[in-house]
Amino acid sequence: KRGLRRGDRRVTRGEMADSAAPPLSEAELAELNRRFETATPEQILTWAVETFPTDLVMTSSFQHEGVALAHMLRPIRADVPVIFINTRFHFRETLEYRDAIVKLLGLNLRVVESVISFEDFKARYTDHLYNRDPDLCCHINKVEPLQLALKGARAWINARRRDQTADRSTMGVVELNGAIVKIKIGDSPILARPFCQVASRPVRNTSELRAPLARQVTPDVQMA
């Protein structure tokens, strides 16, 4: 394909076995980020699927950017695992919306959560740890489950955006996190549109979306 050169090679099994070898060089990262600044989400997703055909995962909290990305990914590669971190603090409407989208799109959903049961978590830390020590609460309920979910993966798609935090304001589309390639596609303007406008094909039964969309609230303030 046009433009698919050094930065678009597949990561070989030998490289996967060699944990000391970075999956992409600094020069490859720089070239990919230069190209992907003007690429469409579908072009970036296609590159990810072709480069990491068996070791790719996507994470989603089922906000609109993530749902749009999952919809775009499905015709490119339908069986890519979509990881949802169940923090045990989500609103019921959020989980109902997730389930409706999973059913509608036929996603390969994988739900992960802390190895500490919610009962043990509350007994050990009492209520409202997210108010007393939000970093610890986040580490237990989001960071550690994500680390476990990413074991064995070589590339990780997510919908993070540069305007979310100061730390993310200068992030590239493609970055390295140790041996894992992070592919962040949340800044594409098309992903800011409602899901039904983003869909590249008509949704056959929009009533399946109306109910969860009508009830969906703002992102969970407690460990969403």
NORGI-V932703 format. One record per pair of residues at least 4 apart in sequence whose ideal C-beta (glycine too) atoms are under 6 Angstrom apart, sorted by the first residue. I is the first residue (numbers start at 1). J is the second residue. D is the distance in Angstrom with one decimal. If there is no record, write none. Layout:
i->I j->J d->D
i->I j->J d->D
This chain:
i->4 j->8 d->3.8
i->7 j->28 d->4.3
i->7 j->31 d->4.7
i->7 j->32 d->4.7
i->10 j->51 d->5.7
i->11 j->15 d->5.2
i->11 j->23 d->5.0
i->15 j->21 d->5.2
i->19 j->179 d->5.7
i->23 j->181 d->5.4
i->24 j->28 d->4.4
i->24 j->29 d->5.3
i->29 j->174 d->5.9
i->32 j->36 d->5.8
i->32 j->174 d->4.8
i->33 j->172 d->4.1
i->33 j->173 d->5.5
i->33 j->174 d->5.7
i->36 j->44 d->5.4
i->36 j->173 d->4.1
i->39 j->43 d->4.2
i->39 j->44 d->5.3
i->41 j->72 d->5.4
i->41 j->185 d->5.1
i->41 j->188 d->4.9
i->42 j->72 d->5.4
i->44 j->185 d->5.5
i->45 j->72 d->6.0
i->45 j->73 d->5.2
i->45 j->76 d->5.4
i->46 j->76 d->5.6
i->47 j->51 d->5.8
i->48 j->56 d->5.9
i->48 j->155 d->5.8
i->48 j->183 d->5.3
i->49 j->76 d->5.4
i->49 j->77 d->4.5
i->52 j->56 d->4.3
i->52 j->154 d->5.2
i->52 j->155 d->4.0
i->55 j->153 d->5.6
i->55 j->154 d->3.7
i->56 j->80 d->5.5
i->56 j->155 d->4.8
i->57 j->81 d->4.8
i->57 j->83 d->5.7
i->57 j->153 d->4.7
i->57 j->156 d->5.7
i->58 j->80 d->5.7
i->58 j->82 d->5.0
i->58 j->157 d->4.1
i->59 j->83 d->4.7
i->59 j->158 d->4.9
i->60 j->66 d->3.6
i->60 j->70 d->5.9
i->60 j->82 d->5.5
i->62 j->66 d->5.9
i->62 j->67 d->5.8
i->62 j->98 d->4.5
i->64 j->195 d->5.9
i->65 j->159 d->3.8
i->65 j->186 d->4.7
i->65 j->191 d->4.2
i->66 j->159 d->4.4
i->67 j->101 d->5.5
i->67 j->195 d->5.0
i->68 j->191 d->4.9
i->68 j->195 d->5.7
i->68 j->198 d->4.2
i->69 j->159 d->5.2
i->69 j->185 d->6.0
i->70 j->82 d->5.8
i->70 j->107 d->5.8
i->71 j->105 d->5.9
i->71 j->199 d->5.9
i->73 j->80 d->5.9
i->74 j->78 d->5.1
i->74 j->105 d->5.7
i->79 j->108 d->5.2
i->81 j->108 d->5.2
i->81 j->110 d->4.9
i->82 j->107 d->4.8
i->82 j->109 d->5.4
i->83 j->110 d->5.1
i->83 j->149 d->4.8
i->84 j->111 d->5.2
i->85 j->112 d->5.8
i->85 j->142 d->5.6
i->85 j->145 d->5.2
i->86 j->111 d->5.3
i->86 j->113 d->4.2
i->87 j->141 d->4.4
i->87 j->223 d->4.2
i->88 j->118 d->4.7
i->89 j->222 d->4.3
i->89 j->223 d->4.0
i->90 j->94 d->4.4
i->90 j->95 d->5.6
i->90 j->220 d->5.4
i->91 j->217 d->6.0
i->91 j->220 d->5.6
i->93 j->215 d->4.5
i->93 j->216 d->5.7
i->93 j->217 d->5.7
i->96 j->212 d->5.3
i->97 j->212 d->3.9
i->97 j->216 d->5.1
i->100 j->212 d->4.4
i->101 j->105 d->6.0
i->102 j->107 d->4.7
i->102 j->109 d->4.9
i->104 j->208 d->5.3
i->112 j->145 d->4.6
i->112 j->149 d->4.5
i->113 j->145 d->5.6
i->114 j->140 d->5.5
i->114 j->141 d->5.3
i->114 j->145 d->5.6
i->116 j->120 d->5.1
i->116 j->121 d->4.9
i->120 j->124 d->5.9
i->125 j->129 d->4.3
i->129 j->133 d->5.8
i->129 j->137 d->4.5
i->130 j->134 d->5.3
i->130 j->137 d->4.3
i->130 j->222 d->5.6
i->130 j->223 d->5.6
i->134 j->138 d->6.0
i->138 j->142 d->5.0
i->139 j->143 d->4.5
i->141 j->223 d->5.5
i->155 j->181 d->4.3
i->156 j->180 d->5.6
i->156 j->182 d->5.4
i->157 j->183 d->4.8
i->158 j->184 d->5.7
i->159 j->186 d->3.9
i->160 j->184 d->4.5
i->160 j->186 d->5.0
i->161 j->186 d->3.9
i->161 j->187 d->5.3
i->162 j->168 d->5.3
i->162 j->169 d->5.1
i->162 j->187 d->5.6
i->164 j->168 d->5.3
i->173 j->184 d->5.9
i->174 j->183 d->5.7
i->175 j->182 d->4.8
i->177 j->182 d->5.2
i->193 j->197 d->4.3
i->193 j->198 d->5.2
i->199 j->203 d->5.7
i->209 j->213 d->5.3
i->210 j->214 d->6.0
i->212 j->216 d->6.0
i->219 j->224 d->4.8
i->220 j->224 d->3.2
